[in-house]
Amino acid sequence: MGEEYNGELYFSSSDIRPTKTALDGYQRIRTVGKGAFGVAALYRNTNKNNLVVIKQINMLDMTAQERQLALNEAKVLSLLNHPYIISYYGSFEMDGVLMIEMEYADGGTLAEYLIGRNSNLLPERQILEMFLQMSEAIQCIHQRNILHRDLKTTNVFLTKKRKVKLGDFGISKIMTTKLQALTVVGTPYYISPEMCEGKQYDQKSDIWALGCILYEMTSLQRTFDASNLPALIHFITKENFAPIPLCYSSNLKKLVNDLLQKDPLRRPDANYLVEIVPDFIDFITDSNWIQESSELESSNDDLLNRSVVYQFSSPTNLTPVQLPFRVQILQLAVSQTHFVALTSDYSIFTWGEDKHGQLGHGEETPWKNDPQCVVSLLDKHITQLNNKNIYFYFFFKLCIYCHIMLLNSIQCQQSRSRATL
């Protein structure tokens, strides 16, 4: 494929290292992610004795446009060198499969971290420190006239020390100085109003998505949500988002509001964020957080709902399933070996047999006892599970302040082998 440039990024395959006959010097550990073009696997580089991620993308059956997107990430990553961006180590081709070797972030994704909070709000200092790192990463890519175009919590990776590593540049775009993008790409929950309306967009669309991420960090829920795409677009373009919790400072509230302005011209740029956020961090005191957090607890809704699931292993043995706190289940699909739950925020939790990785968590284990969120489906709006046959589970709706426990017997239908999403 020859070099072209018309505002989109085309990448010459001659830039890739020569074909290898075997993946020498690497020991495969496990799959860490799956996407439209292939899989990402964790390897140990036996020569350097360090862990790396290698994206494996089958190029043989792709269209020219799909090859462009696959090659795009390698090109963009090769242009970036920043402490808060996933490092690029190189690319090579093997038997028609493009291999992109990159840094491994050992702390999972921001999406996983927020889910693991179990509805416990993050301290403001932590939010702003992580947000500053994201802002510095975005400043770096924008200074190189690159749009990320798919910023979301599942593309913000973390180290075990909770340092940010921005990644997944598969649909990023290099811009000419005066060019604005037109193609609508990205995850629906994070796309900007101008993208929803089919207008030209630029770096300010990344700023909008950054605002959605900041909102999620403060509220532990999506900025805008809806049961279908037209409704979601209406909310993004016409409606206001719910206020962030009362415990957070006026500076943080204003920052969220500024990032989520419908008019892109009214949003700040990354340079401004990198300049102003350190001042916000310096203004925070631990005593302020503790005091405001207590006020939040006393002003919370009087009613807190959660689902509790019990499994019958025998007529007299009722075993509780360890769901995350405050998860509310809309629907269950079960078989003798696989269990799928659809929650009120349209997330999917799975557990049961996983020896072939069929639960969707990127690893293979004989059996998972505890439900785990399928992170790769967080950007999909799943509203129903497909089930057959009858099983019975019980749900408790727990009213924290009223101390009332309601027991509801709910029929759930069993699939033949696994739930169909």
C-alpha positions as CSV (number, residue, x, y, z in Angstrom):
1,M,0.0,0.0,0.0
2,G,1.5,3.3,-1.1
3,E,1.7,6.5,0.9
4,E,-1.3,8.9,0.6
5,Y,-2.4,11.9,2.6
6,N,-5.7,13.7,2.4
7,G,-6.4,14.5,6.1
8,E,-6.9,10.8,7.0
9,L,-3.9,8.7,7.9
10,Y,-2.5,6.2,5.5
11,F,0.5,4.2,6.6
12,S,3.0,2.4,4.4
13,S,3.4,-1.3,5.1
14,S,7.1,-0.8,4.3
15,D,7.4,0.8,7.7
16,I,6.7,-2.5,9.4
17,R,9.7,-4.7,10.3
18,P,10.1,-7.8,8.1
19,T,8.0,-10.9,8.5
20,K,9.0,-13.2,11.3
21,T,8.6,-17.0,10.9
22,A,7.9,-17.4,14.7
23,L,7.3,-15.2,17.7
24,D,10.8,-15.8,19.0
25,G,11.8,-14.3,22.4
26,Y,8.2,-14.0,23.7
27,Q,6.2,-16.2,26.1
28,R,2.5,-15.9,25.8
29,I,0.7,-15.5,29.1
30,R,-3.0,-14.7,28.4
31,T,-5.5,-12.7,26.4
32,V,-6.2,-9.2,27.8
33,G,-8.6,-7.9,25.2
34,K,-10.6,-8.6,22.0
35,G,-11.7,-6.1,19.4
36,A,-13.1,-5.9,15.9
37,F,-9.8,-6.5,14.3
38,G,-8.2,-9.1,16.5
39,V,-6.9,-9.8,20.0
40,A,-4.5,-8.3,22.5
41,A,-2.4,-10.7,24.4
42,L,0.0,-10.3,27.3
43,Y,3.5,-11.7,26.6
44,R,6.8,-11.9,28.5
45,N,9.8,-10.6,26.5
46,T,12.2,-13.3,27.5
47,N,15.2,-11.3,26.4
48,K,14.4,-8.3,28.6
49,N,12.3,-10.2,31.1
50,N,9.5,-7.7,31.0
51,L,5.8,-7.9,30.3
52,V,4.4,-6.4,27.0
53,V,1.1,-6.3,25.2
54,I,1.0,-7.5,21.6
55,K,-2.0,-6.7,19.5
56,Q,-2.5,-9.4,16.9
57,I,-4.5,-8.2,13.9
58,N,-5.4,-10.5,11.0
59,M,-4.9,-8.4,7.8
60,L,-5.7,-11.1,5.2
61,D,-9.5,-10.7,5.1
62,M,-9.6,-6.9,5.7
63,T,-10.7,-4.2,3.2
64,A,-8.3,-1.4,2.4
65,Q,-10.1,0.9,4.9
66,E,-9.9,-1.7,7.6
67,R,-6.2,-2.2,7.0
68,Q,-5.8,1.5,7.2
69,L,-7.4,1.6,10.7
70,A,-5.3,-1.4,11.8
71,L,-2.0,0.2,10.7
72,N,-3.1,3.6,12.0
73,E,-2.5,2.7,15.7
74,A,1.1,1.7,15.0
75,K,1.8,4.9,13.2
76,V,0.2,7.2,15.8
77,L,1.9,5.4,18.7
78,S,5.2,5.7,17.0
79,L,4.8,9.5,16.9
80,L,4.1,9.8,20.6
81,N,6.5,9.6,23.6
82,H,4.9,10.6,26.8
83,P,4.8,9.2,30.4
84,Y,0.9,9.1,30.3
85,I,0.6,7.4,26.9
86,I,1.0,3.7,26.3
87,S,4.6,3.3,24.9
88,Y,5.1,1.9,21.4
89,Y,7.9,-0.8,21.1
90,G,7.5,-1.8,17.5
91,S,5.5,-3.6,14.8
92,F,6.0,-6.6,12.7
93,E,4.0,-8.9,10.4
94,M,3.8,-12.7,10.7
95,D,1.8,-14.9,8.4
96,G,-0.6,-12.1,7.4
97,V,-1.0,-11.0,11.0
98,L,0.1,-7.5,12.1
99,M,1.7,-7.5,15.5
100,I,1.9,-4.2,17.5
101,E,4.1,-4.5,20.5
102,M,3.4,-1.9,23.3
103,E,3.6,-1.2,27.0
104,Y,1.6,-3.2,29.5
105,A,-0.4,-1.2,32.1
106,D,-0.7,-3.6,35.0
107,G,-3.6,-1.9,36.8
108,G,-6.4,-2.6,34.3
109,T,-8.6,0.1,32.9
110,L,-10.3,3.1,34.5
111,A,-13.6,1.5,33.7
112,E,-12.7,-1.5,35.8
113,Y,-11.4,0.6,38.6
114,L,-14.6,2.7,38.8
115,I,-16.8,-0.4,38.8
116,G,-14.6,-1.8,41.6
117,R,-15.4,1.2,43.7
118,N,-18.8,-0.3,44.5
119,S,-20.5,3.1,44.5
120,N,-17.9,4.6,46.9
121,L,-17.0,8.0,45.6
122,L,-13.4,8.9,44.8
123,P,-11.7,11.7,46.8
124,E,-11.4,14.9,44.8
125,R,-7.7,15.0,45.0
126,Q,-7.4,11.6,43.4
127,I,-9.9,12.5,40.7
128,L,-8.0,15.7,39.8
129,E,-4.6,14.1,39.9
130,M,-5.7,11.4,37.4
131,F,-7.5,13.9,35.3
132,L,-4.4,16.1,35.1
133,Q,-2.4,13.1,33.8
134,M,-5.1,12.5,31.1
135,S,-5.1,16.2,30.2
136,E,-1.3,16.2,29.8
137,A,-1.6,13.1,27.5
138,I,-4.3,14.9,25.4
139,Q,-2.2,18.0,25.3
140,C,0.7,15.9,23.8
141,I,-1.5,14.4,21.0
142,H,-3.2,17.7,20.2
143,Q,0.1,19.5,19.9
144,R,0.9,16.9,17.2
145,N,-2.4,17.7,15.4
146,I,-3.7,14.2,16.3
147,L,-7.3,13.6,17.4
148,H,-7.9,10.5,19.6
149,R,-11.6,10.2,18.6
150,D,-12.3,7.3,21.0
151,L,-11.6,8.6,24.5
152,K,-13.5,6.6,27.1
153,T,-12.9,4.9,30.4
154,T,-12.0,1.6,28.8
155,N,-9.3,3.3,26.8
156,V,-7.7,4.9,29.9
157,F,-5.3,2.3,31.3
158,L,-3.8,2.4,34.8
159,T,-0.6,1.1,36.4
160,K,-0.8,-0.6,39.8
161,K,0.2,2.8,41.3
162,R,-2.9,4.3,39.5
163,K,-0.8,6.3,37.0
164,V,-2.7,7.0,33.8
165,K,-1.7,5.5,30.4
166,L,-3.8,6.6,27.5
167,G,-4.2,4.0,24.8
168,D,-6.1,2.5,21.9
169,F,-5.4,4.9,19.1
170,G,-7.0,2.7,16.4
171,I,-9.3,5.3,15.0
172,S,-7.2,8.4,15.8
173,K,-6.6,10.9,13.0
174,I,-3.8,13.2,12.1
175,M,-5.1,16.6,11.1
176,T,-3.7,19.2,8.7
177,T,-3.5,22.7,10.2
178,K,-6.8,23.9,8.9
179,L,-8.7,20.7,8.4
180,Q,-11.6,19.6,10.5
181,A,-12.9,16.1,10.6
182,L,-16.3,14.9,9.3
183,T,-16.4,11.1,9.8
184,V,-18.4,10.2,12.8
185,V,-16.5,7.6,14.9
186,G,-16.2,6.8,18.5
187,T,-18.3,5.3,21.3
188,P,-21.8,6.7,21.4
189,Y,-21.8,7.6,25.1
190,Y,-18.8,9.9,24.6
191,I,-19.4,11.5,21.2
192,S,-19.8,15.3,21.2
193,P,-22.9,17.2,20.2
194,E,-21.3,18.4,17.0
195,M,-20.5,14.8,16.0
196,C,-24.1,13.8,16.7
197,E,-25.3,16.6,14.4
198,G,-22.9,15.7,11.6
199,K,-21.0,18.9,11.9
200,Q,-17.3,19.4,11.5
201,Y,-15.3,18.7,14.6
202,D,-11.8,19.1,15.9
203,Q,-9.8,18.7,19.2
204,K,-12.7,20.1,21.2
205,S,-14.6,16.8,20.6
206,D,-11.8,15.0,22.5
207,I,-12.3,17.6,25.3
208,W,-16.0,16.7,25.4
209,A,-15.1,13.1,25.8
210,L,-12.6,14.0,28.5
211,G,-15.5,15.8,30.3
212,C,-17.6,12.7,30.1
213,I,-14.8,10.7,31.7
214,L,-14.4,13.3,34.5
215,Y,-18.1,13.2,35.1
216,E,-18.0,9.4,35.4
217,M,-15.1,9.7,37.9
218,T,-17.2,12.0,40.1
219,S,-20.6,10.3,39.8
220,L,-19.7,6.7,39.0
221,Q,-22.2,6.7,36.2
222,R,-22.4,7.8,32.6
223,T,-22.9,11.4,31.7
224,F,-25.8,10.6,29.3
225,D,-27.7,7.4,29.1
226,A,-30.6,6.1,27.1
227,S,-32.3,2.9,25.9
228,N,-31.6,3.6,22.2
229,L,-29.3,5.6,20.0
230,P,-31.8,8.3,18.9
231,A,-32.7,9.0,22.5
232,L,-29.0,9.1,23.5
233,I,-28.3,11.6,20.7
234,H,-31.2,13.8,21.9
235,F,-29.9,13.8,25.4
236,I,-26.4,14.7,24.3
237,T,-27.5,17.5,22.0
238,K,-30.5,18.9,23.9
239,E,-30.5,18.0,27.5
240,N,-28.4,18.8,30.6
241,F,-26.6,16.2,32.7
242,A,-27.4,15.6,36.3
243,P,-25.3,17.5,38.8
244,I,-22.2,15.8,40.3
245,P,-22.4,14.9,44.0
246,L,-22.5,17.7,46.6
247,C,-19.3,16.7,48.3
248,Y,-17.1,18.0,45.4
249,S,-15.8,21.6,45.3
250,S,-17.2,24.4,43.2
251,N,-14.0,24.3,41.2
252,L,-14.6,20.7,40.1
253,K,-18.2,21.4,39.4
254,K,-17.3,24.3,37.1
255,L,-14.6,22.3,35.4
256,V,-17.2,19.6,34.5
257,N,-19.6,22.2,33.3
258,D,-16.9,23.9,31.1
259,L,-15.8,20.6,29.5
260,L,-19.4,19.6,28.7
261,Q,-20.5,22.8,27.0
262,K,-22.7,22.1,23.9
263,D,-20.9,24.8,22.0
264,P,-17.3,23.5,21.3
265,L,-16.0,27.1,21.1
266,R,-16.9,27.5,24.8
267,R,-14.9,24.4,25.9
268,P,-11.3,24.9,27.2
269,D,-8.4,23.3,25.4
270,A,-5.9,20.9,26.8
271,N,-3.3,23.7,27.4
272,Y,-5.7,25.5,29.7
273,L,-6.5,22.3,31.6
274,V,-2.9,21.5,32.2
275,E,-2.4,25.1,33.5
276,I,-5.5,25.3,35.8
277,V,-5.9,21.8,37.3
278,P,-2.8,22.0,39.5
279,D,-4.2,25.1,41.2
280,F,-7.4,23.2,41.9
281,I,-5.4,20.3,43.4
282,D,-3.4,22.8,45.6
283,F,-6.7,24.3,46.9
284,I,-8.0,20.9,48.2
285,T,-7.6,20.0,51.9
286,D,-8.3,16.6,53.4
287,S,-10.5,18.2,56.1
288,N,-12.7,19.8,53.4
289,W,-13.2,16.4,51.7
290,I,-14.1,14.7,55.0
291,Q,-16.6,17.4,56.0
292,E,-18.3,17.6,52.6
293,S,-18.3,13.8,52.3
294,S,-20.3,13.6,55.6
295,E,-22.7,16.2,54.3
296,L,-23.2,14.1,51.2
297,E,-24.0,11.0,53.2
298,S,-26.7,12.8,55.2
299,S,-28.3,14.3,52.0
300,N,-28.3,11.0,50.0
301,D,-31.6,9.6,48.8
302,D,-33.5,7.9,51.6
303,L,-33.9,4.8,49.5
304,L,-31.0,2.7,48.2
305,N,-31.8,-0.3,46.0
306,R,-29.6,-3.3,45.3
307,S,-30.1,-6.9,44.0
308,V,-29.2,-10.0,45.9
309,V,-29.0,-13.3,44.0
310,Y,-29.2,-16.7,45.6
311,Q,-28.4,-20.0,43.8
312,F,-30.0,-23.3,44.7
313,S,-27.4,-26.1,44.7
314,S,-29.9,-28.5,46.4
315,P,-33.5,-28.2,47.7
316,T,-32.1,-27.1,51.1
317,N,-28.9,-25.3,50.2
318,L,-29.2,-21.6,49.3
319,T,-25.9,-19.9,48.3
320,P,-25.6,-16.1,47.9
321,V,-23.8,-14.9,44.7
322,Q,-21.3,-12.2,45.5
323,L,-22.5,-9.3,43.4
324,P,-20.9,-5.8,43.7
325,F,-22.7,-3.6,46.1
326,R,-25.7,-1.5,44.7
327,V,-25.8,-3.5,41.5
328,Q,-29.5,-3.7,40.3
329,I,-30.3,-6.6,38.1
330,L,-32.9,-6.3,35.3
331,Q,-32.6,-9.8,33.9
332,L,-30.8,-13.1,34.4
333,A,-30.1,-15.9,31.9
334,V,-28.7,-19.1,33.4
335,S,-27.8,-22.7,32.5
336,Q,-26.1,-25.4,34.5
337,T,-22.7,-24.0,33.6
338,H,-23.1,-20.3,32.6
339,F,-24.7,-17.3,34.2
340,V,-25.3,-13.9,32.7
341,A,-26.8,-10.8,34.4
342,L,-28.0,-7.6,32.8
343,T,-27.9,-4.6,35.2
344,S,-29.9,-1.4,35.3
345,D,-27.0,0.5,33.8
346,Y,-26.9,-2.0,30.9
347,S,-23.7,-3.7,32.0
348,I,-23.2,-7.4,31.6
349,F,-21.9,-9.6,34.4
350,T,-21.0,-13.2,33.8
351,W,-19.8,-16.1,35.9
352,G,-19.5,-19.9,35.7
353,E,-17.4,-22.2,33.5
354,D,-14.7,-20.2,31.7
355,K,-12.2,-22.8,30.6
356,H,-12.3,-21.6,27.0
357,G,-12.6,-17.9,27.9
358,Q,-16.3,-17.9,26.9
359,L,-17.3,-15.5,29.7
360,G,-15.6,-12.6,27.9
361,H,-13.0,-11.6,30.6
362,G,-9.9,-12.2,28.5
363,E,-8.6,-15.2,30.4
364,E,-9.3,-18.9,30.7
365,T,-10.1,-20.4,34.1
366,P,-12.0,-23.6,35.0
367,W,-14.7,-21.8,36.9
368,K,-15.5,-18.3,38.1
369,N,-17.6,-18.2,41.3
370,D,-18.1,-14.4,41.5
371,P,-19.8,-12.3,38.8
372,Q,-17.5,-10.0,36.9
373,C,-18.3,-7.2,34.5
374,V,-17.6,-7.8,30.8
375,V,-15.6,-4.6,30.2
376,S,-15.5,-5.1,26.4
377,L,-19.3,-4.7,26.3
378,L,-19.4,-1.4,28.3
379,D,-19.7,0.6,25.2
380,K,-22.6,-1.6,23.9
381,H,-26.2,-0.8,24.8
382,I,-27.6,-4.2,25.7
383,T,-31.2,-4.2,26.7
384,Q,-32.3,-7.8,26.8
385,L,-31.0,-11.3,27.3
386,N,-32.3,-14.3,25.2
387,N,-33.4,-17.2,27.4
388,K,-35.2,-20.5,27.5
389,N,-36.5,-23.0,30.2
390,I,-37.3,-22.1,33.8
391,Y,-35.0,-21.4,36.8
392,F,-35.8,-19.6,39.9
393,Y,-33.8,-16.9,41.7
394,F,-34.7,-14.5,44.4
395,F,-34.0,-10.8,44.5
396,F,-34.1,-8.7,47.6
397,K,-34.8,-5.0,47.3
398,L,-33.0,-3.5,50.3
399,C,-34.4,-0.2,51.7
400,I,-31.5,1.1,53.8
401,Y,-33.3,3.8,55.8
402,C,-36.7,2.1,56.1
403,H,-35.2,-1.2,57.1
404,I,-37.7,-3.0,54.9
405,M,-36.8,-6.1,53.0
406,L,-38.9,-7.2,50.1
407,L,-38.6,-10.6,48.7
408,N,-39.5,-11.1,45.1
409,S,-39.6,-14.4,43.4
410,I,-38.5,-13.9,39.8
411,Q,-38.7,-16.4,37.0
412,C,-35.5,-16.6,34.9
413,Q,-35.3,-18.7,31.8
414,Q,-32.4,-20.9,31.0
415,S,-30.5,-21.0,27.8
416,R,-29.4,-24.3,26.3
417,S,-25.6,-23.6,26.6
418,R,-25.1,-20.0,27.1
419,A,-27.0,-16.7,27.2
420,T,-27.3,-14.9,23.9
421,L,-26.7,-11.2,24.0
